[in-house]
Amino acid sequence: MKKLLFILAWISSLLFVVIFTYENPEIIDSMKYNYIKKYFKPEAEVKKGPVQKVIGNSFAIEFSKEISFDQKTAFIIHDSDVSSFDQNALKIYFQNGYLNKNLETKKLNLPDTFLPSLNGGVKAVFVNNGNEFALISSVKKDCIYSSIISLDKGSELFKTQCLPKKGKIDFNGLGSSHIHYDNKILLSIGAPEQISSVVADLAQDTKSMYGKIVEIDKNELENLITGATDNLKLKTFTSGHRNPQGMTKINDAIFSVEHGPKGGDELNRVIKGKNYGWPIVSYGTKYGYDKEIKSYKINHKKNNFEEPIFALVPSVGISSLNVCPENLKKHYDKPCLIALSLYGNDLRPGRSVFVFVLNDKMDRIISSEQIYLRGDLKLRHFVTNSKNELYQDEAGSIYVSADRKGIFKLSFINFKH
């Protein structure tokens, strides 16, 4: 009898653990992270690799590893006013909550609510007058949300509403990127879902900051630092975004790239007040497992939404976006954007550099070229200055991060005309 009771108790406890784990993945993930987080400290080291070469249509790209690490980046700054790439001038922010500066790693000043699981963590870092801020995923009790924090004080300045529990929360969808624009900072905040129509619908909810590019007043950031105010107010700049990954500007023209669903990665000309349609319209299609999400309409304009200026179908997992380096600008003699991509898919592999040449009005793509680098390189971020403006050395080479690989140098050579 005792043996039977023991077996029944063991089975009951096992069922409890299984059910609790299934219904509370964020708590389990947070517990696992807190238990083993000391082993997650990323180390970056100078580790040069062999020079490899790929051929484009009218130029070639030579690329080689400069620095090695085994985590995903959130932002990389080379703010030193030098034309020669200096590893010791780098500040590498990692998504799991660490900063590598001068090739030494330390933990960022993060609040206790920091949630690195569910593909979350530090999703963006922006700087104003030397003060550092971050967009992070967060959890408090049973509330999963996103917040903007001061990295100097380790305090929350803004927090979203709790995310709905229905469907799967995936903070890969949070994005994001930023630009400095006049006396504002524009920050993209995606809708962090994988299979959740209620989360996707937040992109059209005027009361939600999810699925938006938001406007942050720099003067208000200064008031927060000095203690004149105690919370950050965000204004919606544009809406209807799914998973914005990269953002840049040419003069006053703003551009953003974002992941579509199955297909439909977008390059958008970002215009204040416009709605880009997610999750109502998309050039992508439904995933096989998202039965709760309605089929997408395709024509943006007929449904009163802003059309992308380019859609990549199939998708490539497009990531960062910036202006072209000087040698590419000179080569094309037209407005020019450069983008990176992550994994992609079987139909259209990512792991590539993309060059978009625009017309003079910058409202249409007249040329798009994909240059595939290597099968194991999921390209995440450009090395930039603190304003997210592309860093390039005296030879016109640029530097990019690849997930769990490191930082690579890219040189554009052998131009044909």
N, C-alpha and C positions, 0 to 999 in steps of 0.2 A: 504493500500500500504506500509506504514512504517513497519507494522507488518510483511508483506511478505519479505521486504528487510532485516529486522532483522533476520528472520528465515534463509534466504539464506546466509547471512553473517555468521551466527552461524554454519551452515552446512559446509560452505567453510572453516572456521577456524578449524573445527573439522577434516575435511578431510586432511587439511594441517598438522595438528599435527600427525595424523595417518601415513601419508606418510613419514613425516620427521623422525618420530620415527623408522619406518621400515627401512628406507634407511640409518640412522645414529645411529645405536644402541650404538656404542662406545661413541658417544658424550652424548647421553642420560644417559648411565650408568655412565659416568664420572661426569655429572652434579648431578645425584642422590647421587653418592658417596661423592662428595665435600660438598653436602648439609647436609648429615647426618653422615659424617665420625666420628664426635666426639662421636657418640653412638657406634662405632665399636671398641673402645679401649678394647682389651681383657684383662681380669684379670685372673691371675693364682693364685691359692691358694692350700695350702696343704690340701688335702681332701682324706684321706685313705678310701678305700672301702673293702668289705669282700674278703677274700682269696677264689678263685675258683680253680678248678682242672679239667684238661682234660687229657685223657689217650692217649699216642702215642703207637707205636709198641713196643719199648723197653725202654721207659721212660715216665714219666708224666711231665706235665707243671703246676705249680701253678702260678696264676697271680692275681694281685690286683692293684687297682688304688692308685697312690701315690700323684698325682697333678691333679687338675681339671681346665679346660679352655674350651672355646666355639668357638675356631677358628682352622684353619688348619696350621700346622707347615711348615716352609721352611727349618729349620736346628735346631739342638739342640746340644749344646756343654756342656760337663762336663769336663773341662780342668784341674780342680784342681787335684793335685797329691795325691789323697787320695783314699784308698780302700773302704771307707764307703760312700755310696751314700749321697750327701749333696744337698738338694733342693736349698740352697742359693748359691751353686756353679754353678747353671745352667744358661745358656744363651739360651732362647727360642726365635727363630726368627719366626714370623708369616707371612703368605702369604699376609695378608692385610696391611703390612707395619709397624708393631710394634715389639719391642724387650722387652722381660721380663727378667730382670736381678736382682738377689737377691730378687725375687718375687715382683719386682716393674716394672711397664710397662711404656715405653716411645715410642714416635714415632721415627722411623728410619730417618736418614738424607737422604731423597729421593729427586730427582729432580722434578720439576713441571710437567714433562712429564709422571710421574708414572701413570700406568693404572691398577687398581686393578680389573676391570670388565672383561667380556669375559672369566671368569675362570682364570684370570691372577693374577698379583701381584708379590711378591718376590718369585721366583721359586728355587733359590739356593743361598747359602752364602758360600764363601770360604775365608780363612784367610792365610796371608803370613807375617811373621815377625810382628805379632800383628796388621797388617793393614787388614781391612775387606772390602770385595768386594761382589757384588751381581749380579745375572742375574735376570732381571725384564722385564715385559711387559710394553710397552710405547706407547704414542700417542702424536703427534704434528700436530695440524690442522687436516687434513684428512689422515695423514700418521700413520698407525699402524705398530709398529716394536718391536724389542727386543733390549735390551742394557745391557752392563756390566758397572756397576757403582762403584765408590769409596764410601763406606758408611761413610768414614771419612770426605770426602770433599763434598759429595752429588752431584758429577759431573759425567757425562757420559765419559767413557773411550773408548767405542766401541759401535757402533750401526749397526744393520743389515739394509738391504734395506727395503723399505716399503713392507708390505705383500700385495699380490693381493687381490682385493675386491671380486673376484668371489668365491662363496661358503661361508661356514660359518667358520670364524676364531674361534678357541677354544684353549686358552692358556694352557688348561690341557695337550695338546700335546707337550708343550715346555719342559717338564721334570722338573728337571734334577738332576744330581749328579756330584761328582768330586772326584779325588784322587790326592795325591801328588806323583809324579813319577820322581825320580832323581831331576834335577833342573827345572822340569816342573810341571804345574798343568794341568791335563786333565779334561775338562769340557764337559758334554754332553748337546747338544742343539737339541731338537726335532723339528718336523715339526708341527706347531700349527694349525691343521685343523680338522674339523669334516666331512664336505662334500665338499671337494675342491681338485680336481685333480691337479690344478695348484700349490697349496701350497704343496701337497704331493710330486709333482715332484721336488721340491727344494732339496729333499734329494739326488737326483742324479745330481744336478746342481753344478758343480765344483766352480762356482763363489759365491755360497750361503753358509752361515754357518748353515743353517737349515738342520736338519737330519744328523748332524755330531757329532763326538766327536772331540773337538778341543784341541790344545796344546797351553798353555800360558807359556811364559818364565818368571821365577821368577825374573830374573835380570831386565827384562823390567818393571815388576810391581814396582820394587824399583825405577827405573828411573822415572816412572810416579808419584810416591809419592814425590820424591825430585824435580820434575819439569824439569828433564833433557830431557824428551820427553813428548808429549802432547796427544798421541793417542796410543791405544793398537793394536798390530798386532797379529792376530790369524792364526795358521796353522792347516790345516785339518789333523787329526790323523787317523780317519776312517770315512766312509760315509755309506749312505744307511740305516739310522736308522729312525724308525717311532716316537716313544715316549719313549726315554730312561729314566728310573726312578731311577735306583740304580747302583752304580759302586763300586768295591773294587778290592783289589789285594792280592795274596798270593805270597810272594817273588816278582819275576818279572812278574808273570802271572796276567793279568788283565781280569776282568769279568764284564759284564754289563747285566742288565735285562731291557726289554722294553715291553710296551703294543703292542700287535698285534691288527689287526682289529677284526672282530667277530671270536674269537679264535686266536691261534697263538702267545700268549705271549712267549717271547724268553729269554733264558739264552745264552749269547754269550761269547766266549773267544775272547777278543779284541786284534787284531794283527795289528800293524801299517801298513797303506796302504791298508787294506782290505776294501771291499765294501760288505755290508750285505743285499743289494738287495731291500730295500723298495723304491718305491711302486710297483716294478715289481714282486717280489716273496714274498710269505708269506704262512705259514701253516694255517692262518686264512682265512675266506671267507668274501665276500662283505656284508655290511649291506643292509637291504632291501631298504633304501632310497638313497643310493649313486650310482644312475644309471649312473652318468657321469664318475665314476671310472671304469676302465677296470678290468676284472677278473684277479686274481693273478695266476701266475705260482707257482708251488710248489717246484720243484726240484731246489735248489739253485746252486749246483755244476754244473749241466748241463747248467745252464744259466750264468756261470762264476761269481757266487757270493759265499760268505762264508756262509756255513751252520751254524745254531745255534747248540750248543752242546746239547741243550734240548729245546723242544717246548711244551708248555702247551696248549692242545686242549681238551676241551674248555678252554678259557682264565679264569684267576682268578683275573685280575686287579693287577698284581704283582707290588710292589712298591720298597721298599728299599732292598739293598743287602749288606751283610758284611761277614766277616769271622766268623766261628762258635766260640762261647765261649770255654774256655779251657776244660770244662768238656765234651762237645760234641766232641772236637778234640781227647781227651783221649779215649772216648768211641769207636769212629770209627777207630782211629789209621790210618786215611787217610786224604788227603786234604778235607776240609769240608766248605761249604758255607751255610749261613742262610739268608732267605728272608722273607719279609712281603707281605701281599696283602690287597687290598682295598675291594670293594664290591663284585666283581665277577659277576655271573649271575645265572639264574635259573638252568642251566645245571651243573654248577660247582661253588659252593659258594666260595667267597674269605674269608676275615676276618680270615686269617689263618697265621700260621708260617710254612715255608717250610724249609726243611733240604735237601741239595744236597750233596751227597758224591761222590767224583771224584776218578778216577784212579790215579796212581802215576804220570803219564805224564800230568795229568790235562787237557786232551783233550776229555774226555768222562765222562758222568754221569753214575755211576754204581748203585746208589740208590737215590730215591726221595721220601720224605715223607711229606704229608700235615697234619698239626694238626690244626683243626678248633677250634677257641677260643669261640666266642660269636657273635650272630647275629647282634649286633649293633656296633661292633668294626671294623671300617675301618682303618687298620693299616698303618701308613704313614712313620714314620722315626724311626731309631734307635737313641738312645743317644750315641754320640761319642765324641772323642776329636776334636780339631780344624782341624785335618788332616783327619777327617772322618774315624777314626779307632775306632772300637767298644769299648765302655766303659763297664766294668764289675766290680762288687764289689768283696769283699773278699770271698764271698760264691759262686761266679760264676754266680750270677744273672745279667740279662741285663734289659734294660729299653727301652720302645718303646712308640711312640705317636699314639693316635687314633683320627681321625678327630672329632673335636667339643666335645671330651670327656676328654682328658687329657693324662697324662703319666702313663703307667702301668709297674709294675715290673714283670718280667718273671723269674721263677726259674725252672731249670731242675732237676728233682728228680727221685728216685726209678728206677735207671738203672737196667736192668734185667741181664746183663752179661758184 
